[in-house]
Amino acid sequence: MLEIKELKSPPSLELFSELVELLQDVVGGGASVGWTQVPNTKDARNYWTEVLEAVGRGQRLLFVATDNHVCAGAIQVAFAPRQNARHRGEVQKLMVHSQYRRRGTGRALLGAVEKAALARGLTLLVLDVRSGDDVERLLKRCGYTCAGSIPGFVQSASGAFDPTSIYYRRLGAAATG
Ligand SMILES: CC(C)(COP(=O)(O)OP(=O)(O)OC[C@H]1O[C@@H](n2cnc3c(N)ncnc32)[C@H](O)[C@@H]1OP(=O)(O)O)[C@@H](O)C(=O)NCCC(=O)NCCS
């Protein structure tokens, strides 16, 4: 059974290892989430440790999807630190393990962060994704608008510089105002 939960405190060692494996799986599959090569376990552990520290400082939200208690995906929202941007958050690192795709996990993770963002008073979510990736279909399906694209924004494992598309979704009253 799919469950989405917010991680507010350090996870179990088991879940932490699964997050490491999730990152390695997703990068290994060619996703554009920050790495051009699969991070080794030490680097992946360091990455998640930094994420959890930022969660502890209240700078971001982290949600994890579990399928029958096994980590199937994760998503983050980073809060903008400046006074004039407190109403918006940046969705980052939406990742679903390759063995758990097309079962609604990505959609459920996105829905969970939207709900949490709205509850915290956020009225705008933004994110950038490599143009043409599967995630674009998910975003359009979930009501996100593409504001445009920037050529040569990200480098892929092949060495090519690919365009990135910028998406946003207004939340709550801002969505209808
Ligand atoms: C993008 C990603 C998160 C989607 O996760 P997912 O759990 O498979 O997505 P869902 O099952 O919730 O899909 C919801 C809808 O999105 C669309 N969609 C998602 N993946 C798709 C694909 N590969 N092809 C076509 N449509 C797709 C479909 O409309 C789908 O609904 P349907 O299955 O009823 O047709 C997953 O493919 C992934 O982790 N990709 C690599 C990481 C990445 O690129 N992240 C984005 C960086 S922020």
The ligand as an SDF file (V2000), in Angstrom:
LIG
                    3D

 48 50  0  0  0  0  0  0  0  0999 V2000
    8.6190   11.8010  -13.2820 C   0  0  0  0  0  0  0  0  0  0  0  0
    8.3710   10.7460  -12.2190 C   0  0  0  0  0  0  0  0  0  0  0  0
    8.5350   11.3800  -10.8370 C   0  0  0  0  0  0  0  0  0  0  0  0
    6.9290   10.2320  -12.3750 C   0  0  0  0  0  0  0  0  0  0  0  0
    6.6620    9.3640  -11.2810 O   0  0  0  0  0  0  0  0  0  0  0  0
    5.5160    8.2610  -11.3910 P   0  0  0  0  0  0  0  0  0  0  0  0
    5.2410    7.7530  -10.0280 O   0  0  0  0  0  0  0  0  0  0  0  0
    5.8460    7.2600  -12.4260 O   0  0  0  0  0  0  0  0  0  0  0  0
    4.2860    9.1510  -11.9150 O   0  0  0  0  0  0  0  0  0  0  0  0
    2.7310    8.7960  -11.7610 P   0  0  0  0  0  0  0  0  0  0  0  0
    2.5240    7.3310  -11.7970 O   0  0  0  0  0  0  0  0  0  0  0  0
    2.1850    9.5210  -10.5780 O   0  0  0  0  0  0  0  0  0  0  0  0
    2.1600    9.4560  -13.1100 O   0  0  0  0  0  0  0  0  0  0  0  0
    1.0820   10.3640  -13.0940 C   0  0  0  0  0  0  0  0  0  0  0  0
    0.8080   10.7990  -14.5250 C   0  0  0  0  0  0  0  0  0  0  0  0
    1.9530   11.4820  -15.0660 O   0  0  0  0  0  0  0  0  0  0  0  0
    2.1060   11.1180  -16.4480 C   0  0  0  0  0  0  0  0  0  0  0  0
    3.3530   10.3300  -16.6000 N   0  0  0  0  0  0  0  0  0  0  0  0
    4.2350   10.0010  -15.6370 C   0  0  0  0  0  0  0  0  0  0  0  0
    5.2590    9.2970  -16.1440 N   0  0  0  0  0  0  0  0  0  0  0  0
    5.0190    9.1880  -17.4750 C   0  0  0  0  0  0  0  0  0  0  0  0
    5.7050    8.5530  -18.5640 C   0  0  0  0  0  0  0  0  0  0  0  0
    6.8440    7.8840  -18.3580 N   0  0  0  0  0  0  0  0  0  0  0  0
    5.1690    8.6290  -19.7920 N   0  0  0  0  0  0  0  0  0  0  0  0
    4.0140    9.2700  -20.0040 C   0  0  0  0  0  0  0  0  0  0  0  0
    3.2980    9.8910  -19.0170 N   0  0  0  0  0  0  0  0  0  0  0  0
    3.8000    9.8460  -17.7670 C   0  0  0  0  0  0  0  0  0  0  0  0
    0.8970   10.2690  -16.7950 C   0  0  0  0  0  0  0  0  0  0  0  0
   -0.1110   11.1450  -17.2040 O   0  0  0  0  0  0  0  0  0  0  0  0
    0.5700    9.6420  -15.4580 C   0  0  0  0  0  0  0  0  0  0  0  0
   -0.7500    9.2310  -15.3350 O   0  0  0  0  0  0  0  0  0  0  0  0
   -1.1880    7.7780  -15.8990 P   0  0  0  0  0  0  0  0  0  0  0  0
   -0.1660    6.7850  -15.4010 O   0  0  0  0  0  0  0  0  0  0  0  0
   -2.5410    7.6050  -15.3040 O   0  0  0  0  0  0  0  0  0  0  0  0
   -1.1610    7.9030  -17.3920 O   0  0  0  0  0  0  0  0  0  0  0  0
    9.3440    9.5430  -12.3970 C   0  0  0  0  0  0  0  0  0  0  0  0
    9.3040    9.1200  -13.7370 O   0  0  0  0  0  0  0  0  0  0  0  0
   10.7720    9.8730  -12.0270 C   0  0  0  0  0  0  0  0  0  0  0  0
   11.1690    9.7460  -10.8640 O   0  0  0  0  0  0  0  0  0  0  0  0
   11.5840   10.2940  -13.0020 N   0  0  0  0  0  0  0  0  0  0  0  0
   12.9960   10.5400  -12.7690 C   0  0  0  0  0  0  0  0  0  0  0  0
   13.2350   11.7180  -11.8510 C   0  0  0  0  0  0  0  0  0  0  0  0
   12.9000   13.0330  -12.4840 C   0  0  0  0  0  0  0  0  0  0  0  0
   13.0950   13.2680  -13.6580 O   0  0  0  0  0  0  0  0  0  0  0  0
   12.3990   13.9310  -11.6300 N   0  0  0  0  0  0  0  0  0  0  0  0
   12.0930   15.2730  -12.0350 C   0  0  0  0  0  0  0  0  0  0  0  0
   13.0980   16.2130  -11.5390 C   0  0  0  0  0  0  0  0  0  0  0  0
   12.3820   17.3680  -10.4140 S   0  0  0  0  0  0  0  0  0  0  0  0
  1  2  1  0
  2  3  1  0
  2  4  1  0
  2 36  1  0
  4  5  1  0
  5  6  1  0
  6  7  2  0
  6  8  1  0
  6  9  1  0
  9 10  1  0
 10 11  2  0
 10 12  1  0
 10 13  1  0
 13 14  1  0
 14 15  1  0
 15 16  1  0
 15 30  1  0
 16 17  1  0
 17 18  1  0
 17 28  1  0
 18 19  1  0
 18 27  1  0
 19 20  2  0
 20 21  1  0
 21 22  1  0
 21 27  2  0
 22 23  1  0
 22 24  2  0
 24 25  1  0
 25 26  2  0
 26 27  1  0
 28 29  1  0
 28 30  1  0
 30 31  1  0
 31 32  1  0
 32 33  2  0
 32 34  1  0
 32 35  1  0
 36 37  1  0
 36 38  1  0
 38 39  2  0
 38 40  1  0
 40 41  1  0
 41 42  1  0
 42 43  1  0
 43 44  2  0
 43 45  1  0
 45 46  1  0
 46 47  1  0
 47 48  1  0
M  END
$$$$
